[in-house]
Amino acid sequence: MTKSSALVPEVAQRVSGIATAVPEPALELRGINKAYGKVVASENVDLSIKPGEIHGLLGENGAGKSTLMKILLGLERPDSGIIRIQGNEIRIANPQDARKHGIDMVHQHFSLIGPMSVWENVILGDTGAINRSSACEQIEHVAHRYGLPIDPLARVDALSAGERQRVELIKCLRREPEFLVLDEPTSVLTHEESEELFDVLRRMVQSENRAVILISHKLAEITAATDAITVLRKGRVVFHQETSLTTHQELARQMVGRDVSLLADAAAVGVLPVPGADSRTGESASDFSNQPAALSLQELTVVQDGAVLLDKFSLDVAPGEIVGLYGVEGNGQSVLGDILSGLVLPSSGSMSVQGEIVDLGRADALTRAGIGIVPEDRHRSGVILALSVAENLAMKSLNAVSGRFLLCQRAMRENAQRLMVEYNITAPSVDAPVGRLSGGNQQRLVLARELSNKPRVLVVAQPTQGLDIGAIEDMYCRIRTVASQGIGVLLISTELEEVMTLASRVAVISSGILSGVLAAEDVTAERLGLMVGGAS
């Protein structure tokens, strides 16, 4: 495919003396404006997608990406501007209009119903008679056509994250969209699953001349998968270029409006650490070598419905050390995180904090032992969205904000105001519902609450999932600072770049079993890949 960001469709390009017409854009958004009161979400935005192209859309949280896609999908109406398909102006009043024009989207958060089967999830929303056999046959046809193998009869809650992503894709692809929008499609996928996904997309756009808009904060992923890139910042297009003509450094700078050090913060933009550049602080563990393990997990086993989800898992984290736990989604990390959150009681095994055994059968044992946790799913077990910022921040320290009989509202508000300043939490007020905060601010709130309780161990599970580069940089900085203060940190992550950047040791989990532990200097992407597959 010929790439040229400088020429308009009507201009012909001469290659070796032969006139070659630049393809007309398949999809255009021109002069899109959208404001919510005084907040400008989109300002005179132009976006042009060619047929047979994967187009990357970059920008921090709040840059205007979601608003633009909502307009394209008919979920929002622009204040002004036009949308064209194949040069013809169209109006999109609702999602049904968008689908009629061949526009569909796979959202970042899965919209699947766990207890239902794959085929039942795929046909949700269909009208008319339902036939299981024909539905399964259609799913198998789409799965074979695009290389997305899946069992139509499988229960969704028994699938891995990668398999659930396939179901979401099949739901869209069976409607034969001409334009497919993918919002952070690899946020819960492994490196290998991500590569498989992009292979599918590349085959689709090349063989069927469709167009894909890929939204992601991972620069390595964007530059590897796309043909062209547009960057939004504060609601405006600040950069557009063919992918082959730009760099990670330039894209990072355009996203945040300043230079970003790829030596220290490569993982924040989804780039593997530069060899020889070590920004870890886990080596500070040597300063606390005379102390017992901050966290010791001994042969933890979880058996549910006859299935072994965690098998005699043992791991120590020293004071001041960052230990990364890496593996494919669905191999036991979530179960371990639930044990450390107090949501799951292990079938056997033990846990100790600084040499003291933790009574896992007691409701408040983990908090009393000094374990703070930033959970994998903050909406499920990290915050209560309907409660205020002040109430969420006080959850684990009620004694400090209690009066004689009731909670002291003044003390709770003062506590919240102090933590909001200290942890750079942006919210309309301490009384605002947490559901109104951005993902980055919700994550900062959880971290502020856990650290204000002065833990001896901090467990952070998928700490940067769904966050933008600024929020990720801030989270990394705080994790390093925590370790430098002597707190043991267990980092549970499926982000290869994250564990290679932050951890002084990397443990690998496969099928609920510890495959092994590597010192930072011995870690390579290839070695971790083998261990994820079960090699010791």
Sequence and secondary structure as in RCSB ss.txt:
>XXXX:A:sequence
MTKSSALVPEVAQRVSGIATAVPEPALELRGINKAYGKVVASENVDLSIKPGEIHGLLGENGAGKSTLMKILLGL
ERPDSGIIRIQGNEIRIANPQDARKHGIDMVHQHFSLIGPMSVWENVILGDTGAINRSSACEQIEHVAHRYGLPI
DPLARVDALSAGERQRVELIKCLRREPEFLVLDEPTSVLTHEESEELFDVLRRMVQSENRAVILISHKLAEITAA
TDAITVLRKGRVVFHQETSLTTHQELARQMVGRDVSLLADAAAVGVLPVPGADSRTGESASDFSNQPAALSLQEL
TVVQDGAVLLDKFSLDVAPGEIVGLYGVEGNGQSVLGDILSGLVLPSSGSMSVQGEIVDLGRADALTRAGIGIVP
EDRHRSGVILALSVAENLAMKSLNAVSGRFLLCQRAMRENAQRLMVEYNITAPSVDAPVGRLSGGNQQRLVLARE
LSNKPRVLVVAQPTQGLDIGAIEDMYCRIRTVASQGIGVLLISTELEEVMTLASRVAVISSGILSGVLAAEDVTA
ERLGLMVGGAS
>XXXX:A:secstr
    SSS TTSEEEETTEEEE    SEEEEEEEEEETTEEEEEEEEEEE TT EEEEE  TTSSHHHHHHHHTTS
S  SEEEEEETTEEE   SHHHHHHTTEEEE SS    TTSBHHHHHHTT  S   HHHHHHHHHHHHHHHT   
 TTSBGGGS HHHHHHHHHHHHHTT  SEEEEESTTTT  HHHHHHHHHHHHHHHHHH  EEEEE S HHHHHHH
 SEEEEEETTEEEEEEEGGG  HHHHHHHHHTS   TTTSGGGGT    TT     GGGGGGGTTS  SEEEEEE
EEEETTEEEEEEEEEEE TT EEEEE  TTSSHHHHHHHHHTS   SEEEEEETTEE  TTSTTHHHHHTEEEE 
S HHHHT  TTSBHHHHHHTT GGGGB SSSB HHHHHHHHHHHHHHTT   S TTSBGGGS HHHHHHHHHHHH
HHT  SEEEEESTTTT  HHHHHHHHHHHHHHHHTT EEEEEES HHHHHHH SEEEEEETTEEEEEEEGGG  H
HHHHHHHTT  
